[in-house]
Amino acid sequence: MTSRISRRFAQTRAQGRAALVTFVMGGDPDFATSLALVKALPHAGADLIEIGMPFTDPMADGPSIQAAGLRALKAGATLAGVLDLVRAFRDSDADTPIVLMGYYNPIYVYGVERFLDRAKSAGADGVIVVDLPPEEDEELRSPAARIGVDLIRLATPTTDAARLPVVLANASGFIYYVSITGVTGAAIADYSKVAGAVARIKARTDLPVAVGFGVKTGDNAAALAQYADAVVVGTALVDALQATLDSDGGAGAQTIDAVANLVRDLAQGVRRASRVRAQ
């Protein structure tokens, strides 16, 4: 049986376009708002959704996503609560792929097999663990493969020809190419270099290649969508949410619309690029 992730990439490929992958932090700024936001994303044009698992020491994240995680934790977010968020989302959406993204410590403390079993039963399709290198992910990868949760690996500009086969071995779902060195929310990537990097990865794997970091606008998304199978946007959405919060960090009347409107712009950019891909 094919996974939701595989089916969604087959659909976007048949449409001659890249997919749009949107990241939001689970529980930011509170559970109810976070759930409403996640439910709004597919209607605004998101093809896949990454949900951040809040952690107190997010070393790969820039200030915006760090702040989002802290807001979520302050509001009472937990790993179990993020799984509840996925389960509640599945009550009204059986098709949009969900990928959980975060760090290994909370998963390890929760219990690897317990986490994977509950993630699968809640309706999650994949997991990205940014601080778990391929050489050390066996205890997560093997049980994930057994129950049908994709372990999505990261490649970066420093992933050379010797390292790339290690990253690709036993990866599933898709490959997430981090287009710049540094933390989330950094500068926009050099698109000419991204094109070459994506081509190099695709020559070694049949998995889709998603490109993220530094995408802020529909035009940015359109530029990357000419080369990649998917464009990932996170910090820009978190910033759009943060800009609507009140002085206490609570959701405002425009919180959902602000994020959804940006997703619509990004989705239009991805779809606009399909004309270029077809040429």
Steps between C-alpha positions, in 0.01 A plus 500: 500500500641837400543769763329838508837661425555285191146561379529874544827523308349285225211746479719810479730328251198417282403867517848597380585702809688497825324444830472765770609382846404727789650492850327621814589440863263265679314681777604853399361723645249255656346165413169629363660763275763254384235246404295762314813609316602149398146437375515822295828421324375246241214730402755780444713282271735295717567154359687359799522629857794484736411543865777599737540312828596771753834455674691714748833484314427529125857542378423497126228763522525874466339754734152483349452126533675497838248759619211297357615194690528696823151646451364150449677364806377792710146421386543141620601322179648153536600225262180315591308820433650528151382144430154603622519790255568261213216273609257792517610614154430154361138527613437728202789426261599147405721591205752776576835352603627598845870495591616553858822700525723552797781366715581157635505573873120528546448184290761308699352608832146416382617161374585436135257218427228661712545824306492329161198286586304801623615721214383239251166446672446877520549530124858623458677385185864590556754641739800728461749496788751771427765401753505125429759415230463188283774319690297526820137470390465120489298487823247738345525396136438127537181520707378789283545287188316209662189701576505715186619840623744665259834614638587809296868582477668839461767594245687832505745697285780328693374150415774394258515205258640270766237593756192504275463118467498474880219756521298333226537142628174385661342845471131509417221745423714773350838665542502841664777713348596783734604756241727712721736440787384641832176510696142537382394845386836588349561667163346387173697233319697541177252344259762405240684296763176343619423379148833320480464351847150370431616345172789332680268349761237392248766318299552272803143440622144458378366678809355849452730786603351783705691826541467727800655784702473863398169484308290803589282593202313355207781612271756314713282191486459529123875524451573186698201310359665503158758252630363327808221247550382704798560836662502518881401818684517541876647815649295734281179334620610511863586869459158568346337336801718683751417838346132453591547407866403731783738633764455182705577275203139401447332447165334796332198524275723489191737221603359223281430726203848653507667161468244365253537802274876454484451131420270599213772724359759225534266246340441733208876535458549124495224458245631789291832318472329198344494687170877537514551134593297397197714694255 
